[in-house]
Structure formats: structure tokens, C-alpha cells
Amino acid sequence: MIELKQVTKEYGRSAILKNITLTVAEPGIYCLLGRNGAGKTTLLKSIAGYQNITAGTIQVDGRTITTAALDTGVSYVENFAGHFNLPVGKLLRIASEVNPSYDYEFALEMMERFELDGKKKFRHLSLGMKTMVSTMICLASSKSVVLLDEPVLGFDAVMRMEFYDMLTESFRRHPRIIVVSTHIIEEIARTIQKLIIIDKGRICFFDTLQSVEAKAFSVSGLQKDVEAAVGNRNVIGRDTVGGLATAYIFDNPPEQAEGLDVRPLSLQDFFIQMVGHKGGAAR
């Protein structure tokens, strides 16, 4: 379990995380979405104990997380980690030696799946393969919480599909909390169970993908008809051109009526509306 209570992180006079209270209680694959600078990496690093927060508390499985914590129960690997420039095979073996619960068999299977040369040194790998090795080490750790920050960075389309399969296989073997931060929204939708959206340092959405599918809609038509249709529903965004309007809602959809076009929102369009598609505040 991850539990954040009134978490704030400041750098100088700027607050990157703002009074976040969040509980992630159940095993699952969670997607963390946010615009650049929204606080995604700061949030993940704080949960991992890579940096101290300014105020509030973070606990993982009942243990308070700080940079002084000896075992946070969290596996987190930053992109571009140097890994001491060792051969890939040796990196995987060392990881298994220092962590009794490390799934070395899984790591070897993934190395074979991605056709990695175990004798090749880390610094000689492509950006995509460096990221893949870091992710493999992270997933094979068998920690109760795994945090992946932009894990598909540098991957081509085929590698991304392989990664999502690897993520699913890792969770099948070791059910736990896996949080994935990514910008490639639609692709990961088939893999995740829940969605977390952070905007300007605050959590503005935390729910299942099923809830998005059931409640995220656009309602288009004449402005007066649209306003009448959405009524007291939760409107997360609006577009108006002349006398025509589109309202974006997260609520039960209105009935289809003459002159109204009611359509489900894609995950990406829902995210855009939640964080302000014209640079506005989260709604």
C-alpha cells in the first residue's frame, strides 16, 4: 500500500507537489499521467525515498519513507542510470545476488526475448535498450511497489508492445502495485487497471479505466441545446464556435436527442480536458 498524507514538495519558493493526499491500496498496474512539469517525476522520486518531501508523510506498507529509510519496499530505476558500465549479464546477476527475492529467471527470459547480448556493456547499448535493461532490473526485483518513470523512452513501436507484454507478465507472476508514468496514453490503456492524473502539483483524477469509459463523453450541438442537456452534470471542458458548442463531461451521459451528438471520449481526449487543453486550470 502507498499512502500519502498532505504531501508538499518545494524547491526554493516553488511548490512542485501541493498538499497531495492519496491512497493506492490494491495490487494493480496504474498509469500516472500529467503534462510536462506537472510533478510526475517528483512524486515518484518522493515515494521511492530518493528525496525528502517538505511537508506531510509518505508510507509504503506502513513504513515511513525518507532518504534515510534502509528498505523502502520500492523499486525505482531512473532513466539514464549508469549501472557502473558493466556487461548486461553481470548486471542482472549482481542484482540477483544483493536481493534474495529477485526473479532472476524472469530477468533472463526478458533478456532473451529482447535479444540482449549479455556480454555487451551497458554504455554501448542504444537508448532504448538502456531503458529496457533498467526496467527489467526494476521489474525483476519483486518489491511490493514498482515505479517506472517514462519506461518506453527510446522504444520503437515493436519494443513498446513487447514492453507492455513484459509488464503484464511481471504482474501475473508477482501481483503488486506498479505505477507507470508515460506520455503514450492510448497504447498503455490495454495494460492498466487504474488511472492517476496529476496537474500542477495536485491529483485531479484517480479512478478506473472503466469509469472513464462509462462517464467520459462529449456533447455537441447548438449552444442552448448543449447547455440544457448537460444541466447539472460534471462538465470538465467546453469549446464554443459561434452558436455551436461542445461540452466535455465526466458523468452519466444525456439521452441522444435530435440536434445533439453524444460521443464517448478517448482516454487521451479525457486527459486533455482534465488538465486544461488550452493551458487553463484543471477542471
C-alpha positions in Angstrom: 0.0 0.0 0.0 1.1 3.5 -0.8 -0.3 6.2 1.5 0.4 9.9 1.0 -1.0 12.5 3.5 -0.9 16.2 2.8 2.4 15.8 0.8 4.1 19.0 -0.3 7.5 19.3 -2.1 9.0 22.7 -2.6 12.1 23.8 -4.5 13.0 27.3 -3.3 9.8 29.3 -3.5 8.1 26.9 -6.0 5.8 24.1 -4.8 6.0 21.1 -7.2 3.7 18.9 -5.1 0.8 20.6 -3.4 -0.9 19.0 -0.4 -1.4 15.6 -2.0 -3.4 13.0 -0.1 -3.6 9.7 -2.0 -4.0 6.0 -1.1 -3.1 3.3 -3.5 -4.3 0.2 -1.7 -4.8 -2.7 -4.1 -2.3 -4.5 -6.4 -2.6 -3.4 -10.0 -1.0 -1.6 -12.9 -1.6 2.1 -12.5 -0.9 4.8 -15.1 0.4 8.2 -13.9 -0.4 10.9 -16.4 0.4 14.6 -16.4 1.8 17.4 -18.6 5.5 18.2 -18.6 6.3 19.9 -15.3 3.1 18.6 -13.5 5.1 16.8 -10.8 5.2 13.2 -12.0 8.9 12.5 -11.5 9.0 14.4 -8.3 6.1 12.3 -7.0 7.7 9.1 -8.0 11.1 10.0 -6.5 9.4 11.1 -3.3 7.6 7.7 -3.0 10.8 5.9 -3.7 12.7 7.8 -1.0 15.1 9.4 -3.5 14.3 12.8 -2.0 12.7 14.1 1.1 9.4 16.0 1.0 8.8 19.4 2.5 5.7 18.6 4.4 3.3 15.6 5.0 4.0 11.9 5.2 4.6 9.1 2.8 4.2 5.4 3.8 4.7 2.2 1.9 3.3 -0.9 3.6 3.2 1.0 6.9 6.9 2.2 6.6 7.6 5.9 6.6 9.6 6.8 3.5 12.5 9.2 3.7 16.0 9.2 2.2 17.2 7.7 5.5 15.0 4.6 5.1 17.1 1.4 4.7 14.4 -0.6 2.9 11.5 1.3 1.3 10.0 -1.7 -0.3 10.0 0.3 -3.5 11.8 -0.5 -6.8 12.6 2.6 -8.9 15.2 3.0 -11.6 15.9 6.4 -13.1 16.4 6.6 -16.9 20.0 7.1 -17.9 21.3 5.3 -14.8 24.9 4.4 -15.4 24.8 0.9 -13.9 28.6 1.1 -13.4 29.1 0.3 -17.1 29.1 -3.4 -16.5 28.0 -6.1 -19.1 24.3 -6.7 -19.1 24.5 -10.3 -17.9 26.7 -9.3 -15.0 24.3 -6.5 -14.0 21.4 -9.0 -13.8 23.5 -11.5 -11.8 24.7 -8.8 -9.3 21.1 -7.7 -8.9 20.0 -11.2 -8.0 22.9 -11.6 -5.5 22.0 -8.5 -3.5 18.3 -9.1 -3.5 17.1 -12.6 -2.2 13.6 -12.1 -3.7 15.0 -11.1 -7.2 13.3 -13.0 -10.0 16.5 -13.9 -11.9 14.6 -16.4 -14.1 12.3 -13.6 -15.3 15.2 -11.3 -16.0 17.0 -13.9 -18.1 13.8 -14.7 -20.0 13.3 -11.0 -20.8 17.0 -10.7 -21.8 16.4 -13.5 -24.3 13.0 -12.0 -25.5 14.7 -8.7 -26.3 17.7 -10.4 -27.8 20.1 -8.6 -25.5 23.8 -9.6 -25.6 24.7 -10.4 -22.0 28.4 -9.7 -22.7 27.7 -6.2 -24.1 28.5 -3.3 -21.7 25.6 -1.0 -20.7 27.1 2.1 -22.1 27.4 0.5 -25.6 23.6 -0.1 -25.7 21.2 2.1 -27.6 19.0 4.5 -25.6 16.0 2.1 -25.9 18.0 -0.9 -24.8 19.5 1.0 -21.8 16.0 1.9 -20.7 14.9 -1.7 -21.2 17.7 -3.1 -19.1 16.8 -0.6 -16.3 13.2 -1.6 -16.5 14.0 -5.3 -16.4 16.1 -4.9 -13.3 13.2 -2.9 -11.7 10.5 -5.4 -12.5 12.6 -8.4 -11.5 13.2 -7.0 -8.0 9.8 -8.4 -6.8 9.4 -5.4 -4.5 5.9 -4.7 -3.3 5.9 -1.4 -5.2 7.4 -0.7 -8.6 7.7 2.8 -10.1 8.5 3.2 -13.8 9.2 6.7 -15.0 8.8 7.0 -18.8 9.9 3.4 -19.3 9.2 3.4 -23.1 11.6 6.3 -23.7 13.6 5.5 -26.9 11.5 2.4 -27.8 10.2 1.8 -31.3 6.6 0.6 -31.8 7.6 -3.1 -31.6 9.6 -2.7 -28.4 6.7 -0.8 -26.8 4.3 -3.7 -27.5 6.9 -6.1 -26.1 7.3 -3.9 -23.0 3.5 -3.9 -22.3 3.6 -7.7 -22.6 6.5 -7.9 -20.2 4.7 -5.6 -17.7 1.7 -7.9 -17.8 3.8 -11.0 -17.4 5.7 -9.5 -14.4 2.4 -8.6 -12.7 1.0 -12.0 -13.4 4.0 -13.6 -11.6 4.2 -11.1 -8.8 0.9 -9.2 -8.2 1.8 -5.8 -6.6 1.5 -2.1 -7.1 3.1 -1.0 -10.4 2.9 2.7 -11.3 3.9 3.7 -14.9 4.4 7.3 -15.9 4.1 7.8 -19.6 3.1 10.2 -22.4 1.9 7.4 -24.8 -1.6 7.2 -23.4 -3.7 5.1 -25.8 -1.2 2.3 -26.1 -0.9 1.6 -22.4 -4.7 1.6 -21.9 -5.0 -2.1 -22.6 -2.5 -2.9 -19.8 -3.5 -0.8 -16.9 -6.4 -1.0 -14.4 -6.4 2.5 -12.9 -5.5 6.0 -13.9 -3.9 8.8 -11.8 -3.8 12.3 -13.3 -1.6 15.0 -11.7 -1.9 18.6 -12.8 0.2 21.5 -11.5 1.2 19.5 -8.4 -2.2 18.2 -7.5 -4.0 14.9 -8.1 -7.1 15.8 -10.1 -8.3 12.3 -11.0 -7.9 8.8 -9.6 -10.3 6.1 -10.8 -10.6 3.0 -13.0 -10.5 3.0 -16.8 -14.0 1.5 -16.7 -15.2 4.7 -15.1 -13.7 6.8 -17.9 -15.4 4.5 -20.5 -18.7 4.8 -18.7 -18.7 8.5 -17.9 -16.4 10.5 -20.2 -18.4 12.0 -23.1 -18.6 14.9 -25.5 -21.9 16.5 -26.1 -22.1 18.7 -29.3 -24.8 20.8 -30.9 -26.3 24.3 -30.7 -25.1 26.0 -27.6 -28.5 26.3 -26.0 -29.3 22.6 -26.6 -25.9 21.5 -25.2 -26.3 23.6 -22.1 -29.7 22.3 -21.5 -28.5 18.7 -22.0 -25.6 18.8 -19.6 -27.6 20.6 -16.9 -26.0 19.9 -13.5 -23.6 17.3 -14.9 -19.9 17.5 -14.1 -18.5 19.5 -17.1 -14.7 19.2 -17.4 -14.3 21.4 -20.5 -16.1 23.4 -23.2 -15.5 24.5 -26.7 -17.6 27.2 -28.4 -17.6 28.4 -32.0 -20.3 30.8 -33.0 -23.6 29.3 -31.9 -22.2 25.8 -31.8 -20.8 24.2 -28.6 -19.2 21.1 -27.3 -19.3 20.2 -23.6 -17.0 17.5 -22.2 -18.5 15.7 -19.2 -17.5 13.1 -16.7 -20.9 12.0 -15.6 -23.9 9.9 -16.8 -24.4 10.9 -20.5 -27.6 12.7 -21.6 -30.1 10.9 -23.8 -29.4 11.1 -27.5 -31.8 13.8 -29.0 -32.3 15.5 -32.3 -29.6 18.1 -32.8 -27.3 16.6 -30.2 -24.2 14.4 -30.8 -23.2 12.4 -27.7 -19.9 10.5 -28.1 -17.5 8.7 -25.7 -14.2 10.4 -25.2 -10.9 8.5 -25.8 -8.6 8.3 -22.9 -6.3 10.9 -24.5 -9.1 13.3 -25.1 -10.3 12.8 -21.5 -6.8 13.6 -20.2 -6.5 16.7 -22.3 -9.8 18.0 -21.0 -8.9 17.2 -17.4 -5.6 19.2 -17.5 -6.9 22.1 -19.5 -6.5 21.7 -23.3 -5.9 25.4 -23.7 -3.5 25.8 -20.9 -6.2 26.6 -18.3 -6.5 25.3 -14.8 -7.6 21.7 -14.2 -11.4 21.4 -14.0 
